[in-house]
């Protein structure tokens, strides 16, 4: 394990939403705070204890709660945030589905919930309702009863499967 001196700054290299960044930060800084300082404010700070999932991002292909990772641990990683899902001004199918099925209320948990759904649907393109509920169980929503969120993930699953080119 690397030991850092008090007040020492370290350089961290991140690739966020396809763009490279080099930041100088204290070794104790959490990834969630570094991402927000880079302007990715869709990564929300909810609890700082990994209970709520509002800070969920995709790091090196895996769903992670960025409040549990030191920025130095993410050095060299590729990160996808909610800001990286939409392309050319068009919402990602998961974002569309959350909009269409009203899978949000206050919206605070929504970015983390969408990122968790993104990872879930990458791992399991056609989940059952039970698998969806299990898949999003690490993300808390204090406003809804989750039903519209589950419906949104179901619709997103359908939308994404329709996008896959069919083999002739």
C-alpha positions, 0 to 999 in steps of 0.5 A, spaced: 500 500 500 502 506 498 503 511 503 502 519 502 505 525 506 500 530 509 498 535 504 501 531 498 498 532 491 498 527 486 496 527 479 490 522 477 489 520 470 482 519 468 478 518 461 471 520 463 465 520 457 471 519 452 475 525 454 482 525 458 483 528 464 489 529 468 487 532 475 492 534 481 488 532 488 489 530 495 490 522 496 484 522 500 479 525 495 473 521 493 472 520 486 465 523 486 468 530 489 473 529 483 468 528 478 463 534 480 469 538 480 471 536 473 463 539 471 460 532 472 454 534 476 450 529 474 454 525 479 450 526 486 453 526 493 447 523 497 450 519 503 457 519 502 456 512 505 455 508 499 448 506 501 444 511 496 447 510 490 446 517 487 453 517 485 453 511 481 458 511 475 460 506 470 468 505 471 472 500 467 465 497 465 463 496 472 457 499 476 461 503 482 459 508 487 464 513 486 463 515 494 467 509 496 473 510 491 479 514 492 480 518 486 487 515 486 484 508 486 481 510 479 487 513 476 488 510 469 480 508 469 475 509 464 469 512 467 462 513 464 457 518 467 450 520 466 452 526 462 456 521 457 449 517 455 446 522 451 449 522 444 448 528 439 443 531 443 439 525 443 437 521 449 440 514 451 434 509 450 434 508 458 434 516 459 428 516 454 424 510 458 425 514 464 422 520 461 416 516 458 415 512 464 415 517 469 421 513 473 423 519 477 420 524 482 424 529 485 430 526 480 435 526 485 437 519 485 435 519 477 442 519 474 445 514 479 439 509 478 439 510 470 447 508 471 445 502 475 440 500 469 445 501 464 450 496 467 444 492 469 442 492 461 449 491 459 449 484 463 442 482 462 439 485 456 432 482 458 431 482 465 425 479 469 421 484 474 425 480 479 432 481 476 430 489 475 428 490 482 434 486 485 439 489 480 437 496 482 436 494 490 443 498 491 440 505 489 435 508 494 429 512 491 426 516 497 420 519 493 417 513 489 414 506 490 419 504 485 414 501 480 415 506 475 422 505 475 422 498 474 417 499 468 422 504 465 427 499 466 423 494 462 421 499 457 429 501 456 430 493 455 425 493 450 428 499 446 435 497 447 434 490 444 430 493 438 436 497 436 441 491 436 442 490 428 439 483 426 443 478 423 441 476 416 
